[in-house]
Amino acid sequence: MEEKEAPDYRSILSISDEAARAQALNEHLSTRSYVQGYSLSQADVDAFRQLSAPPADPQLFHVARWFRHIEALLGSPCGKGQPCRLQASKGRRVQPQWSPPAGTQPCRLHLYNSLTRNKEVFIPQDGKKVTWYCCGPTVYDASHMGHARSYISFDILRRVLKDYFKFDVFYCMNITDIDDKIIKRARQNHLFEQYREKRPEAAQLLEDVQAALKPFSVKLNETTDPDKKQMLERIQHAVQLATEPLEKAVQSRLTGEEVNSCVEVLLEEAKDLLSDWLDSTLGCDVTDNSIFSKLPKFWEGDFHRDMEALNVLPPDVLTRVSEYVPEIVNFVQKIVDNGYGYVSNGSVYFDTAKFASSEKHSYGKLVPEAVGDQKALQEGEGDLSISADRLSEKRSPNDFALWKASKPGEPSWPCPWGKGRPGWHIECSAMAGTLLGASMDIHGGGFDLRFPHHDNELAQSEAYFENDCWVRYFLHTGHLTIAGCKMSKSLKNFITIKDALKKHSARQLRLAFLMHSWKDTLDYSSNTMESALQYEKFLNEFFLNVKDILRAPVDITGQFEKWGEEEAELNKNFYDKKTAIHKALCDNVDTRTVMEEMRALVSQCNLYMAARKAMRKRPNQALLENIALYLTHMLKIFGAVEEDSSLGFPVGGPGTSLSLEATVMPYLQVLSEFREGVRKIAREQKVPEILQLSDALRDDILPELGVRFEDHEGLPTVVKLVDRNTLLKEREEKRRVEEEKRKKKEEAARRKQEQEAAKLAKMKIPPSEMFLSETDKYSKFDENGLPTHDMEGKELSKGQAKKLKKLFEAQEKLYKEYLQMAQNGSFQ
């Protein structure tokens, strides 16, 4: 077949149809080398100038390449009559056009904002700087697990924003040291101590207790809250039980020492009862302001020690209400000046109706459905501020106190409206506003503070600043329950932080919190903590195994090993998990999902190490080290690992990990190798005593020092530094399991012996006698001893006789075996 001659440019350019012209040009160019060594002619230039761009049709690729080549030499197609000049040496190959990859959309941090009740993209107001205010404790008693729920959760969130997302966080927290609860508790403690120091006579104490019981009984009858009522009933019962022995002692005129003992018991049991009674009768006479500062100062110190024990970072700045009274007075004055506050009988109240009617303001942003809830509002005002007189001072029951006129027995500070003290809600507004200005990025607190406390904070602050954006993101931590129940002293499930730390470490408590969402209810129970303990153990074993692998000696080039399919797969999983963890943290700091992804990653590593171990091959050190370091880094971000630990959980407590492990491990490694050599010789020479001593070193001596030796057949002993108490618990558990196995073995042997004895006893019975003793079933027998009639004298059926015949034959066989054994002397 003759080869078709390609048309020249003139015939091509004369084709009127654009598609046909392009096809003809493509066919013509397919026969020519138009790249390297291509000689550019005027005909090429003329043809090139007819095109504005290369064709989009991929089938016309010859035209496209030809066009780009000439374009690289001449530049863009020139208009008619315009000179075209070469841009490079004729025939030189040029770089093709480069396009950037499409990429993926970066994941952005979202936080659950109580102001919208949705997850919102987190956008700070000033670049990477984040201003954050957190409601601190009212310090009048020991910190409890409810406090831990909030402050550990916010500590985790703060660390993640600061150390993972790299925000510049300025964290402010307050201490409420002026409050109705503090005033009442301080007065009660002071008056009770005075009463106790006077050492009342037994008769006087009994009289006072009876006087105190009268208002207490009224209070008990009026209480509707079941938990509170139960607590009051328990106090009443305890006082009555303690009163009876003292009454009998007085009536019997016992000695002073016996009476004094009963007095002390009653004083202790009736402390709450008497304190309340003394406060109601003598509280107004307390005038020393130092009494009201001593109590919060003590409990504030206790709170800080608890936070340090929980590894909660201290705030960047801490504010105390008692130190900001002048700022609070100025804050209240401006709210009044702006028309949203009014003075009544020496107190100042916030006008909620006036604020809500303003076009630029909204009242009840967080919980609008709770506006008007008088029970919640009165709880927010405080026990000392809800008398009929105080309530009558308000224009509306929904209004709340900005400043309270002090009554006798209350601390006071001078102000334009007379001596008084700050309201509860105004404290945070004034202190946060002073430090963070007219608008902050984040405000945090417990879920139960949303209304009225935080809604009132928002209202009075926006009334002060005349804006509608005092807080951009409001974060509220979830409730804490105790084994499914609300924490309450009346239910005897009130757990202080110190009590919790006696049972579990700060890390274990934090892991429990990390395994739950920060904004949902967390149930503090044995199941919750057991899950945290198992998670800690799971991670710790992984870290210890990796450390053991990293201690294996390799030369400088040997640390870089060729990757096989297993390493490539594990590395892919590693990066997949990192991506999943990042997405989870972007999704409202979802630590629960993060912990599960970390668990899955460790499981994959464990499978990889087990597979390598089964093949007697060393795992890839660098890969496992990278994964272990990443996991350690994440745990450090969460505050679950101290800063001085380079890999895994520290050994020996904070500040001792590096020096302890680095110093001790070389000696333990030498001991392990020496022990392994001794065991090998003992096995070869068959010296069991040395093997027993070797086992005793592993099982009894080293655990007391916090050292675990793990022996594996055909492999070197694994050396691990573990918490001593953990090892001792493991040893006890191992002994318990071994003891159970021993008992089960003994029980099985006993049952087997009993069965054999029963079988032997049965074998001894001649078949002719086996049914004769069953006179309750049969009345007649044949010459072989087989039953023929039942108890009623009826002849047995053929089926019954056949069944008995089978039993007879089986016994006959057993009896013959017995006779044979007896003849052979098997029973001797």
SVG drawing of the C-alpha trace seen along z (x, -y; Angstrom):
<svg xmlns="http://www.w3.org/2000/svg" viewBox="-49 -59 78 128">
<polyline fill="none" stroke="black" stroke-width="0.4" points="0.0,0.0 1.4,-3.4 2.2,-5.8 0.0,-8.9 2.0,-12.1 1.5,-14.7 0.1,-18.0 2.2,-21.1 1.4,-24.3 -0.1,-26.1 -2.8,-23.5 -3.4,-23.2 -3.9,-26.9 -6.3,-27.0 -8.7,-24.6 -11.7,-26.7 -13.0,-24.3 -11.0,-24.9 -11.3,-21.3 -10.2,-19.8 -7.4,-22.3 -6.1,-21.3 -6.4,-17.6 -4.4,-18.1 -1.7,-20.1 -1.4,-17.3 -1.0,-14.7 1.7,-16.8 3.6,-17.3 3.5,-13.6 6.1,-13.0 8.5,-15.7 10.9,-16.0 9.9,-19.4 11.8,-19.5 15.5,-18.9 17.4,-19.7 14.2,-21.1 15.0,-23.8 12.5,-26.7 11.3,-28.0 9.2,-31.0 6.5,-28.6 6.4,-27.4 6.3,-31.0 3.4,-31.8 1.5,-28.8 2.2,-29.5 0.8,-33.0 -2.5,-31.6 -3.1,-30.1 -3.8,-31.9 -3.3,-28.9 -2.5,-25.2 -5.6,-23.0 -7.4,-21.5 -8.2,-18.2 -5.7,-15.7 -5.6,-13.7 -3.9,-16.7 -0.9,-16.4 1.6,-16.9 0.1,-20.3 0.2,-21.1 3.9,-20.2 4.8,-22.0 3.0,-25.2 4.7,-25.2 8.1,-24.6 7.8,-27.5 6.2,-29.7 9.3,-29.0 11.5,-30.2 9.5,-33.2 7.2,-34.1 3.4,-34.5 2.1,-34.5 2.8,-37.8 0.2,-39.8 0.5,-40.1 3.3,-42.4 5.0,-42.3 8.6,-40.9 9.1,-37.6 12.4,-37.1 13.9,-34.0 13.8,-33.8 16.5,-31.1 19.0,-29.2 17.4,-27.4 16.7,-23.8 17.2,-23.9 14.8,-21.8 13.0,-23.9 11.2,-23.0 7.5,-22.1 4.9,-24.1 4.6,-23.3 1.3,-23.3 1.0,-23.2 -0.8,-20.3 -4.4,-20.8 -3.7,-19.9 -6.4,-19.4 -8.4,-21.9 -6.7,-22.3 -8.7,-21.2 -9.7,-24.2 -10.3,-24.1 -14.0,-24.1 -15.1,-24.7 -18.6,-24.1 -19.8,-27.6 -22.6,-27.8 -23.6,-31.1 -24.8,-29.2 -25.0,-25.7 -23.0,-24.6 -19.5,-23.9 -18.1,-27.0 -14.8,-27.8 -12.4,-29.3 -11.2,-32.7 -9.3,-34.8 -9.8,-38.5 -6.1,-39.3 -4.1,-36.9 -2.8,-34.0 -3.3,-35.7 -6.2,-34.2 -7.6,-36.0 -9.3,-33.5 -11.0,-34.1 -12.0,-31.1 -14.3,-31.2 -12.3,-30.1 -13.5,-28.6 -15.3,-30.2 -12.9,-29.2 -14.6,-28.2 -14.1,-24.4 -11.9,-21.6 -11.8,-21.3 -13.7,-18.3 -13.9,-16.2 -16.5,-18.6 -13.7,-21.2 -11.3,-18.7 -13.8,-18.1 -13.7,-21.7 -10.0,-22.6 -8.4,-19.5 -10.7,-19.8 -9.8,-23.5 -6.2,-22.7 -6.3,-20.1 -8.1,-22.6 -5.6,-25.3 -2.6,-23.0 -4.0,-21.9 -4.6,-25.4 -1.2,-26.6 1.1,-23.6 -0.7,-21.9 -2.4,-24.6 0.3,-27.1 -2.0,-29.9 -0.5,-32.5 -2.9,-32.0 -3.3,-34.6 -5.2,-32.7 -6.8,-34.6 -8.6,-33.0 -10.3,-34.5 -10.6,-33.5 -13.9,-34.4 -12.9,-35.4 -16.0,-37.6 -19.2,-35.7 -22.3,-34.9 -21.1,-31.3 -17.7,-32.5 -19.2,-35.1 -21.6,-32.6 -19.0,-29.9 -16.3,-32.2 -18.8,-33.6 -19.9,-30.1 -16.4,-28.8 -15.4,-31.8 -18.5,-31.6 -18.2,-27.8 -14.5,-28.1 -15.3,-30.8 -18.1,-28.6 -15.8,-25.6 -13.0,-27.6 -15.4,-28.6 -15.7,-24.9 -19.5,-24.9 -20.7,-22.7 -22.5,-19.5 -25.9,-20.9 -25.4,-24.1 -24.3,-22.2 -27.4,-20.0 -29.6,-23.1 -28.0,-24.8 -28.3,-21.8 -32.0,-21.5 -32.4,-25.2 -30.5,-24.7 -32.6,-21.7 -35.9,-23.8 -35.0,-26.0 -33.1,-23.1 -36.3,-21.0 -38.3,-23.8 -35.7,-24.0 -35.8,-20.2 -39.6,-20.3 -39.4,-23.1 -36.7,-21.5 -38.1,-19.9 -34.8,-18.9 -34.6,-15.1 -30.7,-15.1 -30.5,-18.1 -33.4,-16.7 -31.5,-13.4 -28.4,-15.2 -30.3,-17.2 -32.0,-14.1 -28.6,-12.4 -27.3,-15.3 -30.3,-15.3 -30.0,-11.6 -26.3,-11.8 -26.9,-14.6 -29.7,-12.7 -27.5,-9.6 -24.6,-11.7 -27.0,-13.5 -28.3,-10.4 -25.0,-9.3 -24.3,-12.8 -27.8,-13.0 -27.3,-9.6 -23.8,-10.7 -25.3,-13.8 -28.2,-12.0 -25.8,-9.3 -23.4,-12.0 -20.4,-10.2 -16.8,-11.5 -15.6,-14.6 -13.5,-12.6 -16.4,-10.4 -18.6,-13.5 -16.0,-15.4 -15.6,-12.6 -19.4,-12.6 -19.2,-16.4 -16.5,-16.2 -18.4,-13.7 -21.6,-15.8 -19.7,-19.0 -18.2,-17.2 -21.6,-15.7 -23.5,-18.9 -20.9,-21.3 -23.0,-22.1 -26.2,-22.4 -24.6,-24.7 -22.7,-26.7 -25.9,-27.6 -27.7,-28.4 -24.8,-30.6 -24.7,-32.4 -28.4,-33.2 -28.2,-34.6 -24.7,-36.2 -23.6,-36.6 -24.6,-40.2 -22.1,-41.0 -19.0,-39.8 -17.2,-43.0 -13.6,-42.0 -13.0,-41.9 -9.9,-39.7 -12.2,-36.8 -13.7,-37.0 -10.2,-36.9 -8.6,-34.2 -11.0,-31.4 -10.7,-32.0 -6.9,-32.5 -6.5,-29.1 -8.7,-27.3 -7.2,-29.2 -3.8,-27.8 -5.3,-24.3 -6.9,-24.7 -3.5,-25.7 -1.8,-22.7 -4.6,-20.5 -4.1,-22.0 -0.4,-21.5 -0.9,-17.8 -3.2,-17.4 -0.5,-18.9 -2.9,-21.8 -0.9,-24.7 -1.2,-27.9 -3.0,-30.8 -1.0,-33.6 -2.8,-36.0 -5.0,-35.3 -7.4,-37.9 -9.0,-38.0 -12.2,-39.8 -10.9,-41.4 -8.1,-43.1 -10.4,-44.5 -13.1,-46.3 -12.2,-49.8 -12.4,-48.5 -15.8,-46.8 -17.2,-50.1 -16.2,-52.0 -17.6,-49.2 -21.0,-49.4 -21.0,-53.2 -20.6,-53.2 -23.5,-50.7 -25.7,-53.1 -24.4,-56.0 -25.3,-54.1 -28.9,-53.7 -28.9,-50.0 -28.5,-50.0 -30.4,-51.7 -29.7,-52.4 -32.1,-51.0 -31.7,-51.3 -27.9,-51.4 -27.7,-48.4 -27.3,-48.6 -29.4,-46.4 -29.2,-45.6 -32.3,-46.6 -32.9,-43.5 -36.1,-45.0 -34.3,-48.2 -31.4,-46.1 -33.6,-43.7 -35.6,-46.5 -32.5,-48.0 -32.2,-47.4 -28.5,-46.7 -28.6,-44.3 -30.1,-40.8 -30.6,-39.3 -30.3,-35.6 -28.0,-34.8 -26.9,-31.4 -30.1,-30.0 -33.0,-32.2 -35.5,-29.6 -34.4,-30.0 -35.1,-33.8 -37.5,-34.3 -36.5,-31.1 -36.7,-32.5 -35.1,-29.6 -32.0,-29.8 -31.9,-33.6 -32.1,-33.5 -29.4,-30.8 -27.3,-33.3 -28.0,-36.1 -26.8,-34.1 -28.3,-32.9 -27.7,-36.2 -29.3,-38.3 -32.8,-36.7 -34.7,-38.1 -38.0,-39.7 -36.5,-43.1 -33.8,-42.6 -36.3,-41.2 -38.6,-44.2 -35.8,-46.5 -35.9,-45.3 -38.0,-46.8 -38.4,-43.3 -37.8,-39.8 -35.5,-39.2 -33.2,-42.0 -29.9,-41.0 -27.5,-42.7 -24.5,-44.5 -23.6,-45.9 -25.0,-44.8 -25.4,-47.1 -23.7,-45.3 -25.7,-44.2 -24.3,-43.9 -21.9,-40.9 -20.8,-41.3 -17.6,-42.7 -17.9,-46.1 -16.1,-48.6 -16.8,-52.3 -18.6,-53.4 -20.8,-56.2 -23.9,-54.3 -22.8,-53.6 -20.8,-50.7 -21.3,-47.5 -19.8,-44.6 -19.8,-43.3 -22.5,-41.1 -21.4,-37.7 -21.8,-38.2 -20.2,-41.6 -16.9,-40.3 -15.9,-38.4 -17.1,-41.2 -15.0,-43.9 -11.9,-41.8 -12.0,-40.3 -13.0,-43.6 -10.0,-45.3 -7.5,-42.8 -9.0,-41.7 -10.9,-44.7 -14.2,-45.1 -14.2,-41.7 -12.4,-38.4 -12.0,-35.4 -12.9,-32.6 -14.8,-32.5 -15.0,-29.2 -16.8,-27.7 -18.9,-24.8 -22.1,-23.8 -24.1,-24.8 -22.9,-28.4 -24.6,-29.2 -27.7,-30.7 -27.9,-33.0 -24.1,-33.6 -22.8,-33.8 -25.9,-35.3 -25.8,-38.0 -22.0,-38.5 -22.7,-39.0 -25.5,-41.5 -23.7,-43.7 -20.5,-43.7 -22.2,-44.6 -24.1,-47.3 -20.7,-48.6 -19.0,-48.5 -22.1,-49.3 -21.4,-46.4 -22.9,-43.0 -19.7,-40.9 -18.1,-40.7 -17.4,-37.0 -16.9,-35.5 -16.8,-31.8 -18.3,-30.5 -17.1,-27.0 -18.8,-25.0 -17.5,-21.7 -19.9,-18.9 -21.2,-17.7 -19.5,-15.1 -21.5,-12.3 -20.3,-9.7 -21.3,-6.2 -24.3,-7.6 -25.4,-9.9 -25.1,-13.6 -22.2,-14.2 -23.6,-15.2 -22.6,-15.1 -26.1,-13.8 -25.4,-10.7 -22.0,-10.2 -20.4,-10.3 -18.7,-13.7 -15.1,-13.1 -12.4,-15.7 -9.4,-15.9 -7.1,-14.7 -9.3,-11.6 -9.3,-10.9 -5.5,-11.2 -5.1,-8.7 -6.7,-6.1 -5.4,-7.1 -2.5,-9.1 -2.9,-12.5 -2.1,-10.9 -4.7,-8.2 -7.4,-10.9 -6.3,-12.9 -6.5,-9.9 -10.0,-9.2 -10.9,-12.8 -9.2,-12.5 -11.2,-9.4 -14.4,-11.4 -15.7,-14.6 -14.9,-17.7 -18.4,-19.1 -20.4,-16.0 -21.2,-14.5 -18.4,-12.4 -19.2,-9.6 -16.5,-9.1 -16.8,-5.4 -14.8,-2.3 -15.5,-1.3 -14.3,-4.7 -11.1,-4.5 -10.4,-0.9 -10.6,-1.8 -8.0,-4.6 -5.7,-2.2 -5.8,0.4 -5.1,-2.3 -2.1,-3.6 -0.8,0.0 -1.3,0.6 0.7,-2.4 3.3,-1.9 4.0,1.6 4.5,0.3 6.9,-2.4 8.9,0.1 9.1,2.6 10.3,-0.2 12.9,-1.3 14.2,2.3 14.4,2.5 16.3,-0.9 18.8,0.4 20.0,3.1 23.5,2.1 23.8,1.1 26.6,-0.7 26.0,-4.1 25.1,-2.7 23.1,0.2 20.5,-2.2 19.3,-2.7 17.7,0.5 16.0,1.4 12.3,1.3 10.1,4.2 6.4,4.4 5.7,4.5 7.6,1.3 6.0,-0.5 2.6,0.6 3.2,-0.4 4.5,-3.8 1.4,-4.4 -0.8,-3.5 1.3,-5.9 0.6,-8.8 -3.0,-7.9 -3.4,-7.9 -1.7,-11.3 -4.2,-12.7 -7.1,-11.2 -5.8,-12.6 -5.4,-16.1 -9.0,-15.9 -10.3,-14.8 -8.5,-17.7 -9.9,-20.1 -13.4,-18.7 -14.0,-20.5 -10.7,-19.0 -12.2,-15.4 -9.7,-13.7 -11.9,-10.6 -11.4,-9.9 -7.7,-10.8 -7.2,-8.3 -8.8,-5.5 -6.7,-6.4 -3.6,-6.2 -4.7,-2.9 -5.2,-1.6 -1.7,-2.8 -0.1,-1.1 -2.0,2.2 -0.6,2.1 2.9,1.6 2.5,4.5 1.4,6.7 4.5,5.6 6.8,6.3 5.2,9.7 5.6,10.7 9.3,9.7 9.8,11.5 8.2,14.7 10.6,14.5 13.6,13.9 14.2,10.6 14.8,7.2 12.1,4.6 13.0,1.4 14.3,-0.9 14.0,-4.2 10.3,-3.6 9.2,-2.5 11.2,-5.3 9.4,-7.9 6.0,-6.5 6.8,-6.3 8.2,-9.9 5.0,-11.1 2.8,-9.4 4.9,-10.9 4.6,-14.3 0.8,-14.1 0.6,-12.9 2.8,-15.8 0.5,-18.2 -2.4,-16.7 -0.5,-17.1 -0.4,-13.3 3.4,-13.1 5.8,-15.4 8.1,-17.6 11.3,-15.9 10.4,-12.5 11.9,-12.1 10.0,-8.8 7.1,-7.3 5.9,-7.8 8.6,-8.9 10.0,-6.5 10.4,-7.5 8.3,-10.7 8.8,-14.1 12.4,-15.3 14.0,-11.9 13.1,-10.1 16.1,-10.9 18.8,-10.6 17.3,-7.4 16.8,-5.5 20.1,-6.7 22.1,-5.8 20.5,-2.5 19.8,-0.8 23.4,0.0 23.9,1.8 20.6,3.7 21.6,4.7 24.9,6.2 23.0,8.0 20.5,9.4 23.3,10.7 25.2,12.2 22.0,13.9 21.3,15.2 24.8,16.8 24.4,18.4 21.0,19.8 22.4,21.3 25.2,23.1 22.7,24.2 20.5,25.8 23.4,27.5 24.9,28.8 21.4,29.5 21.7,27.4 18.0,26.6 19.0,24.7 20.7,22.0 17.7,21.8 15.5,21.3 17.7,18.5 17.5,16.9 13.7,17.0 13.7,15.6 15.8,12.6 13.3,12.0 10.1,12.6 10.9,11.5 13.9,9.2 13.8,7.0 10.1,6.1 10.8,4.5 13.2,2.2 10.8,1.3 12.6,3.6 10.9,6.2 12.9,9.0 10.9,10.7 12.3,14.0 11.5,15.1 12.6,18.5 15.4,18.1 15.6,14.3 17.4,11.9 15.8,11.0 13.7,7.8 14.6,5.2 12.0,2.7 11.8,0.0 8.3,0.0 6.6,-1.7 7.3,0.4 3.7,0.5 2.6,1.6 5.0,4.5 4.0,5.5 0.4,5.6 1.3,7.6 3.2,10.0 0.3,10.4 -2.1,10.9 0.2,13.6 0.4,15.4 -3.3,15.2 -3.8,16.7 -1.2,19.4 -2.9,20.2 -6.3,20.5 -4.7,22.9 -3.2,24.9 -6.5,25.2 -8.3,26.1 -5.7,28.8 -6.0,30.2 -9.8,30.1 -9.6,31.9 -7.3,34.5 -9.6,35.0 -12.7,35.4 -10.7,37.9 -9.7,39.9 -13.3,39.9 -14.6,41.0 -12.0,43.8 -12.9,44.9 -16.6,44.8 -15.8,46.8 -13.8,49.3 -16.6,49.7 -19.0,50.3 -16.7,52.8 -16.6,54.9 -20.4,55.5 -21.2,59.0 -23.9,58.5 -26.1,61.0 -26.3,58.6 -26.5,55.2 -30.4,55.1 -31.1,57.0 -30.7,53.9 -33.3,52.0 -36.3,53.4 -38.1,50.0 -38.3,50.7 -38.5,54.4 -40.3,57.3 -39.1,60.4 -35.9,61.5 -34.8,64.5 -31.9,66.9 -29.3,64.5 -30.5,61.6 -32.4,59.8 -35.7,58.1 -38.9,59.7 -41.6,57.8 -42.0,54.2 -43.0,53.0 -46.7,53.6 -46.0,57.2 -46.6,56.5 -44.4,58.3 -41.9,56.0 -42.5,55.2 -40.2,56.5 -38.7,53.1 -37.9,52.7 -36.5,56.2 -34.3,55.5 -33.0,52.3 -32.1,54.0 -30.5,56.9 -28.1,54.3 -27.2,52.9 -26.6,56.4 -24.2,57.2 -22.3,54.0 -21.8,54.7 -20.8,58.3 -18.0,56.9 -16.9,54.5 -16.9,57.2 -14.7,59.5 -12.2,56.6 -12.1,56.2 -11.5,59.9 -8.7,59.8 -7.1,56.8 -7.3,58.5 -5.7,61.6 -2.9,59.5 -2.3,57.7 -3.1,54.2 -4.6,53.0 -1.4,53.6"/>
</svg>
